[in-house]
Amino acid sequence: MLWTRFLTHVEQSPDYEAVVTSSRRWTYGELAAEAEVLATRLLQEGFRLGDSLAIYIPNGFDFIMTFLALARSGFVAVPLNVNYQAGELRGYLQHSGVRAVITEEKRRTHLEPILGCLESPPRLVVLEELSALYEFPPPEEPHACVASDSPALRHYSTGSTGQPKPVVRTQGHLMAEAEYFARAIKMTPDDRILIVVPLFHSYGLGNGLVPALMNGATMIVLEAFNPREVLVTLQQEGVTLYLGVPFMFKLLTETKLNGRCDLSKLRLVVSAGAALNPEVSDAFLKRFGLPVRQLYGSTETGSVTINLDSDVQGTIGSVGRAMPPVEVAIFDESGDRLPAGEEGEIGLRGPTMTSGYEGLPEATSDSFRNGFFYPGDIGWLDKEGRLYITGRKTFFINVGGNKVDPAEVERVVATHPKVKEVVVLGVKAPYGGEMVKAVVVASEPCQPSEIVEVCKGWLAEYKVPKLVEFRDEIPRSPLGKVLRKYLV
C-alpha cells in the first residue's frame, strides 16, 4: 500500500529530488531502484511477509531506503535508537523477536557482541555486505500483496507507566496519518522538508519520512542536530518545512551567523515531543519572523492535533485542534465526557490508532477504553476545540521528546557500590523542557562523576542524569511516600 502510493510519484517525476544529505542527492527514481533491490535481496535471504526486521541506522538515505524496502515486501520495521547502550539493545532485541537487524558496516563491531549474548540471536544484515554478495541486479522475486491492514511498524511506547510496550501500526495507519497531516499543513511536491529529529521516532517517521514520500516532497536529512548547520541548511536548501523539538528552537534563536539569516522560503515550523516554552516561541518569532507551531500526538495514535491558528500568539499555550478525522475528548474519573473549559484526562481516537499493546492485555485495557486511547495526559478543550495540556498522571520525565522512566535510571544508579538510596526525577531545563536529576544518599564519599559514569555504560545519553545531588536522607511522608516536591 505505501509502496504503491510512493510509486505514483516515482512514475510522475522520476528525476525529482527525493532525499538530500550532506554527501549526496537522490532522485525518486534512484530511491525506488535501490529500495527495490534491497527488498528483493531480503526475499532471496529467506525473509517473508510479516517478518519483523530491526533497523539500526542513523538519520540518512540508508534509513529511508531500508524502511521503504521493508514496506515494499510487507516486512515489519522495528526502528531502534542508535544511541541505545548494550543493555537497552539486548532488552529490545530479546523482546521484539526480530528475525534480523539491518545495519551499516561501521556498526557491526558494536552489534556482534550484543547479539552473541542473546539466546536466539537474530541475523545481522549489513547493507554493504549484502550488496557485495550479489554482483548483478537481483532476479525478479515474487513480492506478496501488501494490504492496508498488514503490520508495517513496531515501535515501543513508554506511555504512562514507563515500561516499554510494543505498538504495532499497519500500512493503513501510516497512510492515513500521512494523508491528514499533509492535508492539514497543505503539503505539496514543492515542499522541501528539513528533518533533524530522529527517523526511528514516531515524530520523524510519521510526520517527516512517510508524508514526504507519499506526497512527492523532498527530504533534507541531517544525522544530528547542530544549530549552525541547521541555519545554513535552511537557507541553502530553500527549506519550506522544518520539524524540531523545543530545545532546538531555543538554541537556534541564540546561534549567530555571519551576515543576514534569510529564511524567506520557510513557511512552517513545527515543534513536538514536549511542551514549547512561550518565551522560546516568542524569541523565534522575533528573530526569524515565523511562529513555532505545536504538534501533539503519541506513538499509539500518531499525530493528532496541530496549532495552525492565525492568532498563534494568542493561543500559544495550545497544541491546536484535532486534525480531521481524529477526535479529541476530555473525560472525568468516571469516564464521562467533560464539556469545554473543564479539565480532565485526554482521550484520542481516529483511523491511525493501534488497537492495543502487543501481548500486554492488562496494559491495553488500562490505556484503551471505550474506543479511545488515553495517553496519560491531563488537559482541557476550549469552545473552538483547541487542546491545552496541563500535566500528566505520572512522574514521567520528558527529555526533548524522549520519555524517561525514573525507575529505570534508579535501578542503574543503585548498582553503584557507594549508593545507599536514590530517587530520580525530572526538573526544569534551561531551554524550558525537562532534564534528569538524581538525588543520592551515599554510604561513603562519592562524586557526581561516578554516578554519571555508571549510567553511561547502561543508558542512552538522554537518560543519564544531568544533575546529581547528594543528601543525608530522602524526605518522606509519615506513610513513607517520597516527597518529590522537596527534591526539585
MARTILUM-656175 format. One record per residue: x, y, z of N, C-alpha, C in turn; residue in three letters. Coordinates in steps of 0.2 Angstrom, whole numbers, plus 5000, padded with zeros to 4 digits. Example, Ala and Ser with C-alpha at 12.3 -4.5 7.8 and 13.67 -1.06 7.14 Angstrom:
residues 2
506649725039506249785039506649845039ALA 506449895035506849955036506450005039SER 
This chain:
residues 488
500449945000500050005000500450065000MET 500950075005501450135005501850134999LEU 502050074996502550074991502150094984TRP 501550074984501050094978501050164977THR 500850194983500750264983501450304982ARG 501950274984502650304983502750304975PHE 502650244972502750234965502450284961LEU 501850314963501450364959501950424958THR 502250444963502750504962503350484958HIS 503650424959504150394955504050394948VAL 503450374946503250374939503150444936GLU 502850484940502650554938503350594937GLN 503750594942504350634942504950594944SER 505250554940505750504942506450544944PRO 506450604941507150644941507050704947ASP 506450704950506350754956506750724962TYR 507050774965507450764971506950734977GLU 507250674979506850644985507250654992ALA 507850644992508250644998508950684997VAL 509050725001509650765001510050755008VAL 510650735007511050735013511750775012THR 512150785017512750825017513250795011SER 513150735009513650695005513350684998SER 512650684997512450664991511650684990ARG 511450684984510750694982510450634978ARG 509850614980509550554976508850574974TRP 508750554968508050574964507550514967THR 506950524965506450474967506550414963TYR 506850414957506950354953507550324956GLY 508050354958508650324961508450284968GLU 508050324972507750294978507350234977LEU 506950234972506550174971506950114969ALA 507450134965507850074962508250044968ALA 508550084972508950054977508450014982GLU 507850044984507450014989507149944986ALA 507049944979506849884976507349824976GLU 507949844975508549794975508549764982VAL 508549814987508649784994508049744996LEU 507449764994506849724996506949654993ALA 507149644986507249584983507849544986THR 508349574988508949544991508649514998ARG 508249545002508049515008507549455007LEU 507149455001506749395000507249344998LEU 507749354994508249304992508649274999GLN 508649315004508949295010508449255014GLU 507849245012507349205015506849235020GLY 506849305020506349335024505749345020PHE 505149345024504549345020504049385024ARG 503449395020502949445023502749435030LEU 502749485034502649485041503249475045GLY 503749465043504349455047504549525050ASP 504849525056505049585059505749595058SER 505949655056506749665054506849735058LEU 507349735062507549795065508049845061ALA 507949905061508349955058508749985063ILE 509449975062509850005067510350055063TYR 510050105060510450155056510250225058ILE 510750275058510550345060510250375054PRO 510050435055509650485050510150485044ASN 509750475038510150475032509750435026GLY 510050435021509750395015509650325016PHE 510150295020510050215021509450205025ASP 509350245030508750235034508150235030PHE 508050285026507450295022507350245017ILE 507950225013507950175008507750105011MET 507950095017507850025021507150025023THR 506850075026506150075028505750065022PHE 505850095016505450085010505550015008LEU 506049985008506149915006505749875010ALA 505749885016505349835021504649845019LEU 504349905018503649915016503549885010ALA 504049885005503949854998503649784999ARG 503949745003503849675004503449655010SER 503149705013502749685019503049665025GLY 503749685026504049665032503849715037PHE 503949705044503849745049504449785051VAL 504449845051505049885053505049895060ALA 505649885063505749895070506349945071VAL 506250015071506750055071507050065078PRO 507650065079508050065085508450125086LEU 508450155092508850215093509650195093ASN 509950225088510750215088511150235094VAL 510850275098511150295104511050245110ASN 510650195109510550145115511150115116TYR 511250105123511850065125511749985125GLN 512249945127512149875126511549845129ALA 511549865136510949835140510249855137GLY 510149915134509549935131509449895125GLU 509949885121509849855114509649785116LEU 510049745120509849675122509149665124ARG 508849715128508249715130507749715124GLY 507849765120507349775114507349715109TYR 507949695108508049645103507749575106LEU 507849565112507549505115506849505115GLN 506549565117505849565117505449565110HIS 505749605105505449615099505449545095SER 505949505096505949445092506049455085GLY 506449505083506549515076507049465073VAL 506949455067507249395063507949425061ARG 508049485060508649515058508749585060ALA 509349615061509549685062509849705056VAL 509649755053509949785047510349845049ILE 510949855047511349905049511949915044THR 512349965046512949985042513549945044GLU 514049945040514749905042515049935048GLU 515050005049515350035054515050025061LYS 514449995061514149975067514149905069ARG 514449865065514549795066514849775072ARG 515449805074515849785080515449805086THR 514949855086514549865092514049815093HIS 513749795087513149745087513349675089LEU 513849655086514049575086514049555093GLU 514449585098514449555105513749555108PRO 513349605106512749615109512249555107ILE 512249535100511949485098512149415100LEU 512749415102513049355104512849335111GLY 512549385115512349375122511649345122CYS 511249345116510549335116510449255115LEU 509949225118509849155117509649135110GLU 509249175107509149165100509249225096SER 509849235094510049305091509749305084PRO 509549365082509349375075509949385071PRO 509849375065510449385060510649455059ARG 511249465058511549535057511549545049LEU 511149595046511249605039511549675038VAL 512149675036512549735035512449755027VAL 512149815026512049835020512549835015LEU 513149855017513749845012513949775010GLU 513849735015514049665014513549625010GLU 512849645011512349615007512449634999LEU 512649694998512749714991513349684988SER 513849664992514449634989514349564988ALA 513849534991513649464990513449444983LEU 513149494980512749494974513049544969TYR 513449514964513749564959513249594954GLU 512749554953512249584947511649604950PHE 511249634946510549654949510149594951PRO 509749594956509349534958508849514953PRO 508749454952508249424948507549444951PRO 507049454947506349474950506149424954GLU 505949444960505649394965504949414966GLU 504549364968503849374969503749414976PRO 503449474975503349514981502549504983HIS 502449494989501749474992501349544991ALA 500749534990500249584990500149614997CYS 500349674998500349705005499749745005VAL 499349725010498649755011498749815016ALA 498149855017498249915021498249885028SER 497949825030497949805037498649765038ASP 499149765034499749725035500149765040SER 500449735045500849775050501449805046PRO 501649865048502149895045502749925049ALA 502549935056502949965060502849945067LEU 503349925071503349915078503749965082ARG 503450005085503850055090503750035097HIS 504150055101504050045108503850105112TYR 503250105115503050165119503150155126SER 503350215129503450205137502850235140THR 502350265136501750285138501650315145GLY 501250295149501150325156501450285162SER 501750235160502050185165502750185165THR 503050205159503750205159504050135156GLY 503650085157503850015154503750015147GLN 504250005143504149995136503649945134PRO 503249975129502649925127502649925119LYS 502549865116502649865109501949895106PRO 502049935101501549965097501549945090VAL 501149915087501149895080500649935076VAL 500849965071500450005067500449975060ARG 499949985056499849955050500050005044THR 500149975038500250025032499650075032GLN 499050045033498450095033498450145038GLY 498750135044498850185049499350235047HIS 499850215044500350265042500150305036LEU 499750275032499550315026499050365028MET 498550345033498050395035498350455038ALA 498850445043499250495046499550545041GLU 499850515036500250555031499750595027ALA 499150565026498650605022498350665026GLU 498150655032497850705035498350755038TYR 498950735039499450785041499650825035PHE 499750795030499850835024499350885022ALA 498750855022498150905021498150965026ARG 498250955032498251005037498751055036ALA 499351035034499851085033499951105026ILE 499551085021499551095014500151075011LYS 500451015012501050995009500950975002MET 501450994998501450984991502150954989THR 502250934982502850914980503350974980PRO 503151034980503651094981503951094987ASP 503651064992503951074999504651035000ASP 505051075003505751045005505751045013ARG 505850985015505750975022506450955026ILE 506650995030507250985034507050935040LEU 507350875040507250835046507950815050ILE 507950845056508450835060508250785066VAL 507650785068507350745073507450675071VAL 507550625075507750555073507150525069PRO 507350485064506850455060506650385063LEU 507050365068506750305072506150325076PHE 506050385078505550405082504850415078HIS 504350405081503650415078503550485075SER 503850535078503850605075504150615068TYR 504850595068505250605062504950555057GLY 504750495058504550445053503750465051LEU 503350485056502650495054502450555052GLY 502850615053502750675051503250705046ASN 503750665045504350685040504350635035GLY 504650575036504850525031504150505027LEU 503650475030503150455027502750505023VAL 502450555026502150605022502550635016PRO 503150645017503550675012503550635006ALA 503750565007503750515001503050504998LEU 502550505002501850495000501550554996MET 501850614997501650674993502150704989ASN 502650664987503150684982503550744984GLY 503650754991504150814993504850794993ALA 505250844995505950824996506150825003THR 506550785005506850775012507550795012MET 507750845016508450865018508550835025ILE 509050785025509050755031509750765034VAL 509850785041510450785044510450735050LEU 511050705050511150655055511050675062GLU 511250735064511250755071511150835071ALA 510850855076510750925077511350975078PHE 511551015074512051065075511651135073ASN 511551185078511151245076511451285070PRO 512151285070512451325065512251295058ARG 512351225058512251185052511551195050GLU 511051185054510351195053510251265050VAL 510451315052510351385050510551385043LEU 511151365042511451365035511051325030VAL 510851265032510451225028509851245026THR 509451275031508851315030508851365024LEU 509451395024509551455019509751415012GLN 510251375012510551355006510051305002GLN 509651265006509251225003508551245001GLU 508451305003507751335002507151295006GLY 507351275012506851235016506251275017VAL 505651235016504951265017504651245023THR 504851185026504551155032505151125036LEU 505151145043505651115047505251085053TYR 505451025055505250985061505750995066LEU 505551015072506051015078505751005084GLY 506151005089505850995096506151065100VAL 505851075106505951145109506651165110PRO 507051115113507751135114508151165108PHE 507951135102508251155096508051225094MET 507451245095507251315094507551365098PHE 507651345105508051385110508751405107LYS 509051345105509751355103509851395096LEU 509351385092509351425085509251495086LEU 508851515091508751585092509451625095THR 509851585098510451605101511051595097GLU 510951565091511551555087511651615082THR 512251635082512451695077512751665071LYS 512551705065512851685059513151755056LEU 513751745052513951805049513551825043ASN 513251885043512851905038512051895040GLY 511651915036510951905037510751835036ARG 510251815041509951745040509351755036CYS 509351725030508751735026508351665026ASP 507751665029507351605029506751625025LEU 506751665020506151685017505751625013SER 506051565012505751515009505351475014LYS 505551475021505251435026504551465028LEU 504051415027503351435028503051405034ARG 503351355037503051325043503651285047LEU 503551305053504051275058503651235064VAL 503751175065503351135069503751105075VAL 503451105081503851085087503351025090SER 503650975092503350915095503750885100ALA 503550835104503950795109503950825116GLY 503850885117503750915124503450985123ALA 503251015129502951075129503451135127ALA 503151175122503551235120503551295125LEU 504051315127504151375132503851435128ASN 503351475130503151535126503751585125PRO 504251585129504751635129505251615123GLU 505251545122505651525116505251535109VAL 504651525109504251535103504251615102SER 504251655107504251725106504951755103ASP 505451725106506151735103506251715096ALA 505951655094506051635087505651675083PHE 505051695085504651745080504951805079LEU 505251835085505551905084506251895080LYS 506551845080507151845076507051825069ARG 506651775068506551745061505851765058PHE 505451795061504851815058504251755057GLY 504451705060503951645060503751615066LEU 503151605068502951575074503151495074PRO 503251465080503351395080502651365082VAL 502451315077501851285078501851215082ARG 501451215088501551155092501151095089GLN 501351035089501050975086501050925092LEU 500450885093500350845098500150775096TYR 500450725099500250655097500550605101GLY 500550545099500850485103501050435098SER 501450385101501650335097501050285095THR 500550285100500050245099499550265093GLU 499550335092499050365088499350405082THR 500050415082500250465078500050535080GLY 500250585075500050655077499250665077SER 499050705081498350715082498050785081VAL 498450835084498250905084498850945082THR 498751005079499251055077498951125078ILE 499351165081499151235081499251275075ASN 498751285071498851325065498451395065LEU 498351415071497951475072498251535069ASP 497851575066498151645063498451685069SER 498051685074498251715080498651665085ASP 499251645082499651595086499851625093VAL 500051685093500251715099499751715105GLN 499151725102498551725107498351655110GLY 498651605106498451535108499051495109THR 499651535111500251505112500351445116ILE 499851435121499851385126499551325123GLY 499251325117498851275115499251225110SER 499051165109499351125104498951115098VAL 498351155098497951165092497351115092GLY 497051115087496451075086496551015083ARG 496150965083496250895081496250905073ALA 496650865070496650865063496150805060MET 495650835057495050785055495350725051PRO 495150665052494550645056494750625063PRO 495250645066495450625073495050665078VAL 494850635083494450665088494850665095GLU 494750725098495050735105494450745110VAL 494450715116493950725121494250725127ALA 493950755132494150765139493650725144ILE 493950685148493550635152493650645160PHE 493150635164493250645171493450575174ASP 493550565180493750505183493250445182GLU 492650465181492150405180492050385172SER 492450425168492450405161491950445157GLY 491650495160491150535157491450595153ASP 491250615148491450675144491350735148ARG 491850775148491850845151491650895145LEU 491350955147491251005142491851045141PRO 491851095137492351135135492551175142ALA 493151195143493351235149493551195155GLY 493351125155493451085161494051035160GLU 494451035165495050995165494950925167GLU 495250875163495150805164495750765160GLY 495550705160496050665156495950665149GLU 496450665145496350675137496250605134ILE 495850605130495650545126495750555118GLY 496050505115496150515107495850455104LEU 495650475098495450415093495450435086ARG 495550395082495550405074495750345070GLY 495850355064496050305059496750285060PRO 497150315064497850305064498050265071THR 497550255075497650225082497750145081MET 498250125085498350055085497750025090THR 497649965090497149935094497349915101SER 498049915102498249895109498949885109GLY 499249855115499949845115500049765114TYR 500449745110500549685108500749635114GLU 500349585116500549545121500449565128GLY 500149625129500049655135499349675137LEU 498949625138498149635139498049685144PRO 498349685150498249725156498349805154GLU 498949815151499149875149498649905144ALA 498449865139497949885134497349905137THR 497049865142496449885145496449945149SER 497049965152497150025155497150085151ASP 497450075145497550135141497050145135SER 496750085133496250085128495550075130PHE 495150125131494450115134493950145130ARG 493350115129492850145125492950175119ASN 493450145115493650165108494150225108GLY 494350245114494850295114495550275117PHE 496050305115496750295119496850355123PHE 497050335129497250385135497950385136TYR 498250435133499050445134499250455141PRO 498850475146499050495152499150565153GLY 498950605149498950675149498350705152ASP 498450765155497850805158497850865154ILE 497150885153497150955149496350975148GLY 496251025144495551045143495551075136TRP 494951075133494751105127494351165128LEU 494551215123494151275123493551275119ASP 493151325118492551315114492651305107LYS 493251325105493351315097493751255096GLU 493851215101494151145100494851145101GLY 495151195103495951195105496051155111ARG 496651115111496851075116497351115120LEU 497251115127497851145131498051085136TYR 498651065136498951015140499151045147ILE 498951025153499151055159499551005163THR 499650945162500050905166499950825164GLY 500250785168500250715167500050675173ARG 499850615173499550575178500150545182LYS 500750545179501350515182501950555183THR 502450525185503050565187503550565181PHE 503350545175503750535169504150595167PHE 504750585165505150635163505250645155ILE 505150705153505150715146505750755144ASN 506250725141506850755139506850765132VAL 506750825129506750835122506350795118GLY 505750775121505350725117505450655118GLY 506050635122506150565124505950555131ASN 505550505132505250485138505750445142LYS 505850465148506250435153505950405159VAL 505950345160505650305166506150315172ASP 505950355177506450365183506650305186PRO 506150255186506350185190506950155186ALA 506950165179507550135176508150165177GLU 508150225178508850265180509050245187VAL 508550245191508650225198508950155199GLU 508750115195509050045195509750045193ARG 509950085188510650085186511050115191VAL 510850175194511250215199511350175205VAL 510850135207510850095213511350035213ALA 511650025207512149975206512849995208THR 512950065209513550085211513650065219HIS 514250045220514350015227514250075233PRO 514350135231514350185236513650215237LYS 513150195233512450225233512050185238VAL 511850215243511350185248510650195246LYS 510450245243509750265241509850315235GLU 509350305231509250355225508550375223VAL 508450435222507750455219507950495212VAL 507650475207507750515201507050545199VAL 507150605197506550655195506750695189LEU 506250725186506350775181506350845184GLY 506750895182506750965184506851005178VAL 506651065178506551115173507251125170LYS 507351125163507951135160508051205158ALA 508651225156508651295154508251315148PRO 508151265143507851285137507051275138TYR 506851255144506151255145505851185146GLY 506151135144505951065144506151035151GLY 506350975151506550945157507250905157GLU 507550895162508150855162508150815168MET 508550765168508550705173509050735179VAL 508750725185509150735191509150675196LYS 509650665198509750605203509950635210ALA 509550615215509650635222509950575225VAL 510550575228510850515230511050515238VAL 510850465241511150455248511750405248VAL 512350435249512950385248513150355255ALA 513450295254513650265260514350285262SER 514750315257515350335258515450395253GLU 516050435254516150495250516150475242PRO 515750515238515650495231515550565227CYS 515850555221515750615217515250605211GLN 514950665209514450665204514650625198PRO 515250635196515550605190515550525190SER 515550495196515550425197514850405196GLU 514350445198513650425196513450425189ILE 513750475186513650485178513950435174VAL 514550415177514950365173514650295173GLU 514350275179513950215179513350215175VAL 513050265174512450275170512650265162CYS 513250295160513450305153513550235150LYS 513750185155513850115152513150075151GLY 512650105153511950065153511450105149TRP 511450165149510850215147511050255141LEU 510550275137510650315132510750385135ALA 511150425131511350495134510850535137GLU 510250535134509650575136509450555143TYR 509550495145509350465151509850475157LYS 510450495155510950505160510850565164VAL 510850565171510750625175511150685173PRO 510850745172511250805171511450835177LYS 511050825182511150845189511250785194LEU 511750795199511750745204511850775210VAL 511350765215511450805222511450745227GLU 511850765232511950715237511650745244PHE 511250695247510950715253511050665259ARG 510950685265510950645270510450595271ASP 509850615268509250565268508750595263GLU 508250545261507750565257507150585261ILE 506850645259506250665263505650625261PRO 505250605267504750555266504150585270ARG 503550565268502950575272502850525278SER 502450535282502350485288502150415286PRO 501950415279501750345277502350315273LEU 502850355272503450335269503550345262GLY 503050385259503050415252503550465251LYS 503950455246504450505244504150575243VAL 504350625246504150695245504550725239LEU 504350715233504750735227504750815227ARG 504250845230504250915229504850955233LYS 505150915238505750945241506350925238TYR 506350885233506950865229507150905223LEU 506650945221506750985214507351035215VAL 
